[in-house]
Amino acid sequence: MVGRGRLIADAPVAELIAAGSPAVTYVRAPRADDLRARLEEHGARVDPDPAGGWRVVGPDAAKVGELAARHALAVHELRPLRSSLEDVYRRLTAASVEHRAVGHPADAPGHPAHAPGHPADAPGPRSDTPLQEAIR
């Protein structure tokens, strides 16, 4: 990965995405407030997701599931959210950008694309971008 003519990262794509992405898990549970309280007690950041569940930043999906089971809290959906290569590239090159486009809704403060540790994509199927297709 290159930014402003300098090598920023030299690793396989899977490693870049794993290293440049914190653990983010989408969770839906009937006793969501109880689960949220337990997760926050264990240091997780829990934010509402536009799809109706929660985005949990910190523990991976397995740890979220184990914590829910320990406290007898049912979980209806539990899945890891992955950052795209573009998301990781933007984070890694943020300090290297000479020109930045503005005016797009994603540029607005508070947009999920700018929240630390949040993949910009909403839960659900994701269509590949031309860059993702090119690296396959």
Buried (B, 14 or more C-beta within 10 A) or exposed (E): BEBEEEEBBEEEEEEBBBEBBEBBBBBBBEBBEBBBEBBEEEEBBBBEBEEEBBBBBBBBBEBBBEBBEEEEBEBEEBEBBBBBBBBBBBBBBEEEEEEEEEEEEEEEEEEBBEBEBBBBBBBEEEEEEEEBEEEE
